[in-house]
């Protein structure tokens, strides 16, 4: 299947958006590491399911039984997609990766003897902040190029191995696209009696994941992911983990649907996964996620990776030839298959907030700018001194984000094309030359740039009235 065929799998790619000059242009989305557009297969599955939508579990009506079938089938699809086993793993649905990591942090069986979690300095805040409140956190350092320092990881295990309960690591960085050796890290963690959780929010849409059986030394104990990064933006996430962890202990969310019996004084909790799914679940979101996984499997995850590597290599070749573009991470096109298509960069002489603004308002290109919810990682990559970091922190606390350090990030999805990369590179060149129309001012509170005397009537594009 060609890239153009892949575009045919998606909805909304040919929708024009307004530009500052009053014209309309088909939107170019290079912000897939944040969220992705929907697959048509997802929309189709939801359209086919909606007429039968009803409450799940314990309902005896046909629609309720069918909805339960759809929901539980979605759960099995997630387990299958991740190479997990129903007899050893369970799949818990929630809002997103962030909620799922918080859920695991509150449910993980820490003990006084094993009270440490190892994370890395490259983690998204979602895989850092939840652990700070429940355990002592050790951080793996990074090499100068931003890769994980595996020697430091080994030294932490050697020094603290008897106290480490869990290694919580990103499968792929949302900043540099680096792929971590998750199965090798798992084997090392298990060797000292620890378990491992992989934040697969970035990894799952781009690479096959095989959790493995529990008696495999390289198995993954827990994997978390979000549907909105997997072409199914209908508000769900999943935590797949050891069934023995979630079949005991008390849930952190409490309510209906997770009990066997309740009296005024006693509660008998049900088993996994229902124990950790209080209240009515997001059945539509689960169906959407499963439909997206099914479509990705039809394309083939090896083909997804191949297509992305071609795009990444092409983009790197283009950007490496531009002296005023500073790329972060691995710049070698020959190694594009060893990373994700996530390209962080700075444009010499132009603030990152301004680059992103002009790309959007004048070229119809969506990218991300800032620190990508990974402040410690950005500070490392940008070599921001502790003194400068403290100065910026104080300004932010006073409501001034104008000097927030950061980059712009272009990130690719299955539907992106070389032509879109060409348009992006040409737009960067125009911005570097100052060849754009608007006069931009910087908002003190957000740090973002906006064109003067310009506003968009969003009501012209969407309202709740048909």
C-alpha positions as CSV (number, residue, x, y, z in Angstrom):
1,X,0.0,0.0,0.0
2,X,1.4,3.4,-1.0
3,X,1.5,6.5,1.3
4,X,-1.5,7.9,-0.7
5,X,-3.4,4.7,0.0
6,X,-2.6,5.1,3.7
7,X,-4.1,8.6,3.6
8,X,-7.3,7.0,2.3
9,X,-7.6,5.2,5.6
10,X,-8.1,8.4,7.6
11,X,-10.8,11.0,8.1
12,X,-10.4,14.7,7.9
13,X,-7.0,14.9,6.1
14,X,-8.3,17.0,3.2
15,X,-10.2,19.5,5.3
16,X,-9.0,23.1,4.6
17,X,-8.2,25.5,7.4
18,X,-8.1,29.3,7.3
19,X,-4.8,31.2,7.0
20,X,-3.9,34.7,8.1
21,X,-4.2,36.0,4.5
22,X,-7.8,35.0,4.2
23,X,-7.1,31.9,2.1
24,X,-7.9,28.3,2.9
25,X,-5.4,25.5,2.8
26,X,-5.5,21.7,3.5
27,X,-4.1,21.2,6.9
28,X,-0.7,19.5,7.4
29,X,-0.6,17.8,10.8
30,X,2.9,17.2,12.0
31,X,1.8,17.0,15.7
32,X,1.0,13.3,15.8
33,X,3.1,12.7,19.0
34,X,0.4,14.7,20.8
35,X,-2.7,13.3,19.2
36,X,-3.7,11.7,15.9
37,X,-6.6,11.9,13.5
38,X,-9.2,9.1,13.4
39,X,-9.0,6.1,11.2
40,X,-12.1,5.6,9.0
41,X,-12.2,2.0,10.4
42,X,-12.7,3.5,13.8
43,X,-15.5,5.8,12.7
44,X,-17.1,2.9,10.9
45,X,-16.9,0.6,13.9
46,X,-18.5,3.2,16.1
47,X,-21.3,4.0,13.5
48,X,-22.1,0.2,13.4
49,X,-22.1,-0.1,17.2
50,X,-24.0,3.1,18.2
51,X,-27.5,1.8,17.3
52,X,-26.9,-1.0,19.8
53,X,-25.1,1.0,22.5
54,X,-26.4,0.3,26.0
55,X,-25.2,-0.3,29.5
56,X,-22.6,-3.0,30.0
57,X,-22.5,-5.9,32.5
58,X,-25.4,-7.4,34.3
59,X,-28.0,-6.2,31.8
60,X,-30.3,-8.9,30.4
61,X,-31.7,-6.9,27.4
62,X,-30.3,-7.6,24.0
63,X,-28.5,-4.3,23.6
64,X,-26.9,-4.5,27.0
65,X,-25.7,-8.0,26.3
66,X,-24.3,-6.9,22.9
67,X,-22.6,-3.9,24.4
68,X,-21.0,-6.1,27.0
69,X,-19.8,-8.4,24.2
70,X,-18.3,-5.4,22.4
71,X,-16.6,-4.1,25.5
72,X,-15.1,-7.4,26.5
73,X,-14.1,-8.1,22.9
74,X,-12.2,-4.8,22.9
75,X,-10.4,-5.9,26.1
76,X,-9.3,-9.1,24.4
77,X,-8.2,-7.2,21.3
78,X,-5.9,-5.0,23.5
79,X,-4.4,-8.1,25.1
80,X,-3.8,-9.7,21.7
81,X,-2.3,-6.5,20.2
82,X,0.3,-6.4,23.1
83,X,1.1,-10.1,23.0
84,X,-0.4,-10.6,26.5
85,X,-2.0,-13.7,27.9
86,X,-5.5,-13.8,29.4
87,X,-4.5,-16.2,32.0
88,X,-1.6,-14.0,33.2
89,X,-2.6,-10.5,32.3
90,X,-5.6,-8.3,32.6
91,X,-6.6,-5.2,30.6
92,X,-8.0,-2.2,32.6
93,X,-9.6,0.7,30.7
94,X,-9.5,4.3,31.8
95,X,-9.1,7.8,30.3
96,X,-5.6,7.8,29.0
97,X,-2.0,6.9,29.7
98,X,-1.7,9.4,32.5
99,X,-4.6,8.0,34.4
100,X,-3.4,4.5,33.9
101,X,0.1,5.2,35.3
102,X,-1.5,6.9,38.3
103,X,-3.7,3.9,38.7
104,X,-0.7,1.6,38.8
105,X,1.2,3.9,41.1
106,X,-1.6,3.6,43.7
107,X,-2.2,-0.1,43.2
108,X,1.4,-1.4,42.9
109,X,2.3,-3.6,46.0
110,X,5.2,-1.6,47.4
111,X,6.7,-2.9,50.6
112,X,9.0,-1.4,53.3
113,X,11.7,-3.6,51.9
114,X,11.0,-2.7,48.2
115,X,10.1,1.0,48.2
116,X,12.0,2.3,45.1
117,X,11.1,3.1,41.5
118,X,13.6,3.7,38.8
119,X,12.6,6.1,36.0
120,X,14.8,8.0,33.6
121,X,15.4,11.7,32.9
122,X,13.8,11.4,29.5
123,X,10.3,10.6,30.9
124,X,7.1,12.4,30.1
125,X,5.8,14.0,33.3
126,X,3.1,11.4,33.3
127,X,5.7,8.7,34.1
128,X,7.5,10.8,36.7
129,X,5.1,12.7,38.8
130,X,2.8,9.8,39.8
131,X,5.7,7.9,41.4
132,X,6.9,10.8,43.5
133,X,4.0,10.4,45.9
134,X,4.2,6.7,46.5
135,X,7.9,5.6,46.4
136,X,11.5,6.8,46.5
137,X,12.4,7.7,42.9
138,X,15.8,7.0,41.3
139,X,16.5,8.6,38.0
140,X,18.7,7.0,35.3
141,X,20.9,9.6,33.7
142,X,21.3,10.3,30.0
143,X,24.2,10.4,27.5
144,X,25.1,13.7,25.9
145,X,22.9,13.0,22.9
146,X,19.9,12.3,25.1
147,X,19.9,8.5,25.0
148,X,19.4,6.4,28.1
149,X,22.7,5.8,30.0
150,X,22.4,2.1,30.4
151,X,25.6,1.8,32.4
152,X,24.0,4.2,35.0
153,X,20.9,2.0,35.0
154,X,23.1,-1.0,35.7
155,X,24.9,0.8,38.5
156,X,21.5,1.8,40.1
157,X,20.4,-1.8,40.1
158,X,23.7,-3.0,41.5
159,X,23.5,-0.4,44.3
160,X,19.8,-0.5,45.1
161,X,18.6,-3.7,43.5
162,X,17.2,-5.3,46.7
163,X,15.1,-2.2,47.3
164,X,13.9,-1.6,43.7
165,X,10.3,-2.6,43.3
166,X,9.6,-1.3,39.8
167,X,11.3,0.1,36.7
168,X,9.0,2.6,34.9
169,X,10.4,3.5,31.5
170,X,9.2,5.0,28.3
171,X,9.2,2.6,25.3
172,X,9.9,5.6,23.1
173,X,10.7,9.2,23.8
174,X,8.0,11.7,22.9
175,X,10.8,14.3,22.5
176,X,13.6,12.6,20.5
177,X,11.9,9.4,19.3
178,X,14.6,7.3,20.9
179,X,13.6,3.6,21.4
180,X,14.6,2.2,24.7
181,X,15.8,-1.5,24.9
182,X,12.7,-2.4,27.0
183,X,13.2,-6.2,27.0
184,X,16.8,-5.9,27.9
185,X,16.0,-3.6,30.8
186,X,13.2,-6.0,31.8
187,X,15.6,-8.9,32.0
188,X,17.9,-6.8,34.2
189,X,15.1,-5.6,36.5
190,X,13.8,-9.2,36.9
191,X,17.2,-10.4,37.8
192,X,17.1,-8.3,41.0
193,X,13.5,-9.2,41.8
194,X,11.9,-6.0,40.4
195,X,9.1,-5.6,37.9
196,X,8.9,-3.3,34.9
197,X,6.3,-1.0,33.5
198,X,6.6,0.4,29.9
199,X,4.9,3.8,29.1
200,X,4.0,2.9,25.5
201,X,2.0,6.0,24.7
202,X,4.5,6.8,21.9
203,X,5.6,3.3,21.1
204,X,2.3,1.5,20.6
205,X,1.2,3.3,17.4
206,X,4.5,2.7,15.7
207,X,6.0,-0.6,16.8
208,X,4.8,-4.1,17.6
209,X,4.9,-4.9,21.3
210,X,5.2,-8.4,22.8
211,X,4.7,-8.5,26.5
212,X,5.7,-12.2,26.8
213,X,4.9,-14.8,29.3
214,X,5.7,-14.2,33.0
215,X,8.3,-17.0,33.1
216,X,10.3,-15.3,30.3
217,X,13.0,-13.2,32.0
218,X,12.5,-10.5,29.4
219,X,8.8,-10.2,29.8
220,X,7.0,-6.9,30.4
221,X,4.9,-6.8,33.6
222,X,2.8,-3.7,32.7
223,X,2.2,-1.7,29.5
224,X,0.1,1.5,29.3
225,X,-1.1,3.3,26.2
226,X,-3.6,5.9,24.9
227,X,-6.1,5.6,22.1
228,X,-5.8,9.2,21.1
229,X,-2.3,8.6,19.9
230,X,-3.3,5.5,18.0
231,X,-5.8,7.1,15.6
232,X,-8.8,6.5,17.9
233,X,-9.5,9.9,19.6
234,X,-12.5,8.8,21.7
235,X,-11.2,9.2,25.2
236,X,-9.8,6.0,26.5
237,X,-6.5,4.4,27.6
238,X,-5.5,1.0,28.7
239,X,-3.3,-0.6,31.4
240,X,-2.3,-4.2,30.7
241,X,-0.6,-5.8,33.6
242,X,-0.1,-8.8,35.8
243,X,-3.4,-10.3,36.9
244,X,-2.0,-11.2,40.3
245,X,-1.4,-7.5,41.0
246,X,-4.9,-6.4,40.3
247,X,-6.7,-9.4,41.9
248,X,-5.7,-8.3,45.4
249,X,-5.7,-5.1,47.3
250,X,-8.2,-2.3,47.3
251,X,-9.0,-0.1,44.3
252,X,-8.2,3.6,44.3
253,X,-11.5,4.5,42.6
254,X,-14.6,3.1,44.3
255,X,-18.2,2.8,43.2
256,X,-20.5,0.6,41.3
257,X,-19.6,-2.4,39.2
258,X,-16.5,-3.5,41.2
259,X,-18.0,-5.4,44.1
260,X,-19.4,-8.9,44.9
261,X,-21.4,-7.8,47.9
262,X,-21.7,-4.7,50.1
263,X,-23.2,-4.3,53.6
264,X,-23.1,-1.2,55.8
265,X,-19.8,-2.4,57.3
266,X,-18.1,-4.7,54.7
267,X,-17.2,-4.7,51.1
268,X,-16.2,-7.8,49.1
269,X,-14.4,-6.6,46.0
270,X,-14.6,-8.5,42.7
271,X,-11.6,-9.7,40.7
272,X,-9.6,-8.2,38.0
273,X,-10.2,-6.2,35.8
274,X,-13.6,-5.1,37.1
275,X,-12.1,-4.3,40.6
276,X,-10.3,-1.3,39.0
277,X,-13.1,-0.1,36.7
278,X,-15.5,1.7,39.0
279,X,-18.7,3.1,37.4
280,X,-20.0,2.9,33.8
281,X,-17.0,2.5,31.5
282,X,-16.3,4.3,28.2
283,X,-17.6,1.6,26.0
284,X,-17.3,3.7,22.9
285,X,-13.7,4.5,23.6
286,X,-12.9,0.8,24.1
287,X,-14.5,-0.1,20.8
288,X,-12.6,2.7,19.1
289,X,-9.3,1.6,20.5
290,X,-9.9,-2.0,19.4
291,X,-10.9,-1.0,15.9
292,X,-7.8,1.1,15.5
293,X,-5.6,-1.8,16.6
294,X,-7.4,-4.1,14.2
295,X,-6.7,-1.6,11.3
296,X,-3.1,-1.3,12.3
297,X,-2.8,-5.0,12.3
298,X,-4.2,-5.1,8.8
299,X,-1.6,-2.7,7.6
300,X,1.0,-4.6,9.6
301,X,3.1,-3.1,12.3
302,X,6.3,-3.9,10.4
303,X,4.9,-1.9,7.5
304,X,4.0,0.9,9.8
305,X,7.6,1.0,11.0
306,X,9.0,0.8,7.5
307,X,6.9,3.7,6.2
308,X,7.8,5.8,9.2
309,X,11.5,5.1,8.8
310,X,11.3,6.2,5.1
311,X,9.6,9.5,6.1
312,X,12.1,10.1,9.0
313,X,15.1,9.4,6.8
314,X,13.8,11.8,4.1
315,X,13.1,14.5,6.7
316,X,16.5,14.1,8.3
317,X,18.3,14.4,4.9
318,X,16.4,17.6,4.2
319,X,16.9,19.2,7.6
320,X,20.6,18.1,7.9
321,X,21.3,20.2,4.8
322,X,20.1,23.4,6.5
323,X,22.8,25.1,8.6
324,X,20.4,27.2,10.7
325,X,18.4,24.2,11.8
326,X,19.6,22.6,15.1
327,X,18.3,19.0,15.4
328,X,18.3,17.2,18.6
329,X,18.6,13.4,19.0
330,X,19.9,11.1,16.3
331,X,20.4,13.0,13.0
332,X,21.6,10.0,10.9
333,X,19.1,9.1,8.2
334,X,20.7,5.6,8.0
335,X,19.5,4.9,11.5
336,X,15.9,6.1,11.0
337,X,14.6,2.6,11.6
338,X,16.1,2.6,15.1
339,X,14.0,5.6,16.2
340,X,10.5,7.1,15.8
341,X,9.6,9.9,13.5
342,X,9.8,12.5,16.2
343,X,12.1,15.4,15.3
344,X,12.8,18.1,17.8
345,X,14.6,21.2,16.6
346,X,15.4,24.9,17.0
347,X,15.6,27.5,14.2
348,X,18.5,29.8,14.6
349,X,17.5,33.3,15.6
350,X,13.7,32.6,15.8
351,X,12.0,31.8,19.1
352,X,10.3,28.4,19.1
353,X,7.0,29.8,20.1
354,X,7.1,32.2,17.1
355,X,8.1,29.4,14.6
356,X,5.1,27.3,15.7
357,X,2.7,30.2,15.5
358,X,3.8,31.3,12.0
359,X,3.6,27.7,10.8
360,X,0.1,27.5,11.9
361,X,-1.3,30.9,11.0
362,X,0.4,31.3,7.7
363,X,1.3,27.9,6.4
364,X,-1.5,25.7,7.8
365,X,1.1,23.4,9.4
366,X,0.5,22.0,12.9
367,X,3.6,21.3,15.1
368,X,4.2,21.4,18.8
369,X,6.4,23.9,20.6
370,X,7.7,24.1,24.2
371,X,9.0,21.4,26.5
372,X,6.5,18.6,25.5
373,X,5.7,17.8,29.2
374,X,9.3,16.6,29.7
375,X,11.0,19.5,31.4
376,X,14.0,17.7,32.9
377,X,14.7,16.1,29.5
378,X,14.5,19.4,27.6
379,X,16.8,21.1,30.2
380,X,19.3,18.4,29.6
381,X,19.2,18.5,25.8
382,X,19.3,22.3,25.8
383,X,22.1,22.4,28.4
384,X,20.3,24.9,30.5
385,X,22.3,25.6,33.7
386,X,20.7,25.2,37.1
387,X,21.0,29.0,37.6
388,X,19.2,29.7,34.3
389,X,16.5,27.1,35.1
390,X,15.9,28.8,38.4
391,X,15.6,32.2,36.8
392,X,13.0,30.9,34.3
393,X,11.2,29.1,37.1
394,X,10.9,32.4,39.1
395,X,9.6,34.3,36.1
396,X,7.0,31.6,35.3
397,X,5.8,31.7,38.9
398,X,5.2,35.4,38.4
399,X,3.1,34.6,35.3
400,X,5.7,35.3,32.6
401,X,6.4,32.4,30.3
402,X,8.1,34.5,27.5
403,X,11.5,33.0,28.1
404,X,10.4,29.4,28.5
405,X,13.1,27.3,26.9
406,X,12.0,24.9,24.3
407,X,12.0,23.5,20.8
408,X,9.6,22.8,18.0
409,X,8.7,19.2,17.3
410,X,7.5,17.6,14.0
411,X,6.1,14.1,14.5
412,X,4.9,11.8,11.8
413,X,1.9,9.5,11.5
414,X,1.0,6.7,9.1
415,X,-0.7,9.1,6.7
416,X,2.1,11.7,6.3
417,X,3.9,12.1,3.0
418,X,7.2,13.4,1.7
419,X,5.4,16.2,0.0
420,X,4.2,17.4,3.5
421,X,7.8,17.3,4.7
422,X,8.8,19.4,1.7
423,X,6.1,22.0,2.6
424,X,7.3,22.1,6.2
425,X,11.0,22.6,5.2
426,X,10.0,25.4,2.7
427,X,7.9,27.1,5.4
428,X,10.8,27.0,7.9
429,X,13.0,28.6,5.2
430,X,10.5,31.4,4.7
431,X,10.2,32.0,8.5
432,X,14.0,32.1,8.8
433,X,14.1,34.8,6.0
434,X,11.3,36.7,7.8
435,X,9.1,36.1,4.7
436,X,5.8,36.1,6.5
437,X,2.9,38.6,6.6
438,X,1.8,39.0,10.2
439,X,3.0,41.2,12.9
440,X,3.1,39.0,16.0
441,X,3.0,39.8,19.7
442,X,3.9,37.5,22.5
443,X,1.4,36.7,25.2
444,X,3.1,37.1,28.6
445,X,1.1,34.4,30.4
446,X,1.5,31.7,27.8
447,X,4.6,32.7,25.9
448,X,2.8,32.0,22.7
449,X,2.8,34.4,19.7
450,X,-0.4,35.6,18.0
451,X,-0.8,37.9,15.0
452,X,-2.1,41.4,15.7
453,X,-5.6,42.4,14.6
454,X,-6.6,38.8,13.7
455,X,-9.2,36.5,15.1
456,X,-10.9,33.3,14.0
457,X,-14.7,32.7,14.3
458,X,-14.5,29.1,15.4
459,X,-18.3,29.1,15.4
460,X,-18.1,29.1,11.6
461,X,-16.4,25.7,11.7
462,X,-18.1,24.0,14.6
463,X,-21.1,24.5,16.8
464,X,-23.4,22.1,18.7
465,X,-26.2,23.1,16.3
466,X,-26.5,21.0,13.2
